[in-house]
Amino acid sequence: MKGKCFLAWIMALPFLAVTNAINLSDILWIIGIISFSGGVLSILSLIQIRLRYKKINYFPSHTQKASIIIPCKGKDENFEENIKSFLNQNYENYEVICVVDSPSDPSFAELERIAMKNQKMRVEISDLLESCSGKNSALLKGVKKSKDADVFVFADADIRPHKDWLSDLLAPLDDEKIGATTGYRWYFAHDITSLLLSVWNAAISSVLFYDILNFTWGGSTAIKKRIFEELKIAEVWKKSLVDDLSLTGVLKKNGYKIRLVPSCIVESYEEAGFTSLLKWTTKQICWVRFYFPSLWKMAVILNVGLKFTNVFGLFIIFIGYPIPGILMFSPVIFDVFRGWLEFNAFKSLMKYPRNKFGPAIPHAFIRPFASFLITYNLISSIFVRKIEWAGRKYSLR
């Protein structure tokens, strides 16, 4: 509600100044102070989150039987190493079920070869359903074929989890209030495009620290079989295009919490040009718009409204209101500090060698551009009606 009021004030600014003879300078000062305060709060909240999460300790129990279900479609140069990382977990009681669309899939032969050398792993052929996405079809086949699982773990084949990933992901589930745990992906930058992708991804994943805004991520999610069946998630997935956001909606509707496990934020690799980056990031926001509309609306109000204010701040600097203009523009500067804090927060909470992350400064200075990219994604998502995903096209209604 506060965000809507703030945006309404900005949009009505010229009208109010003229028709009601309100002192324009006072209005600009008020908006500037609000913008500056929002920037300060964004910094303080991230510091508070980092301190809070460093104090949270879970003690993993290895007694629960876990079924890791991995939909696989095609393969890249990292495919074999990624799959083998799932088979090298510091956890005893688990199995790995890889599901492909058909034996003709490029990943099938590779998976069969790996499975022959490891009894923990099986390969299944998906029953492709017309009512849902190919990924959901694969997950449902994995659930159907799991053997006496206490916990379902859903993962993507393009991540490479560390050895403690499974035990860390399962540990918080001992809390009955937690319906599911989640990790997220992390891109280690190797060029300017991947740096922007990494910063964009970090900005999105920072939302997961807030219980009211967070969601499960399908590339790294765990849920007790009892809760999965109690909430009839399989029936929901049969009618959905995405797995994670539809799961999020059911969990929150039924009063369950979703807990981010920062140590389960895992390495992923994406090689793409700038045009592909724009399309991919917009697609992620489209899924949010369709399956988590409350979060999307809040992002539109706060992000788009704030970016409008930032640009407007530059304008009023040049028409003779320098201090209010600087205050309005200040969140862009705060974004640099937030980028530095985000980078170091994830670096301290994730389980990867510190030297693998590289320096924080590039991440910090790209952060304002990532914020404007999110604005572009949010606005673009309004006009998207169809999405192409894994070789299939889906209509958003």
Secondary structure as UniProt FT lines:
FT   HELIX           2..11
FT   HELIX           13..19
FT   HELIX           24..55
FT   STRAND          66..72
FT   TURN            77..78
FT   HELIX           79..86
FT   STRAND          94..100
FT   TURN            103..104
FT   TURN            106..107
FT   HELIX           108..116
FT   TURN            119..120
FT   STRAND          121..125
FT   TURN            130..131
FT   HELIX           134..145
FT   STRAND          151..155
FT   TURN            157..158
FT   STRAND          159..160
FT   TURN            163..164
FT   HELIX           165..170
FT   HELIX           171..174
FT   TURN            176..177
FT   STRAND          178..187
FT   HELIX           192..205
FT   HELIX           206..209
FT   TURN            211..213
FT   TURN            218..219
FT   STRAND          220..224
FT   HELIX           225..230
FT   TURN            231..232
FT   HELIX           233..237
FT   TURN            238..239
FT   HELIX           244..253
FT   TURN            254..255
FT   STRAND          257..268
FT   HELIX           274..291
FT   HELIX           293..299
FT   HELIX           300..304
FT   HELIX           305..318
FT   TURN            319..320
FT   HELIX           322..349
FT   HELIX           354..356
FT   HELIX           361..381
FT   TURN            382..383
FT   STRAND          386..389
FT   TURN            390..391
FT   STRAND          392..395
//
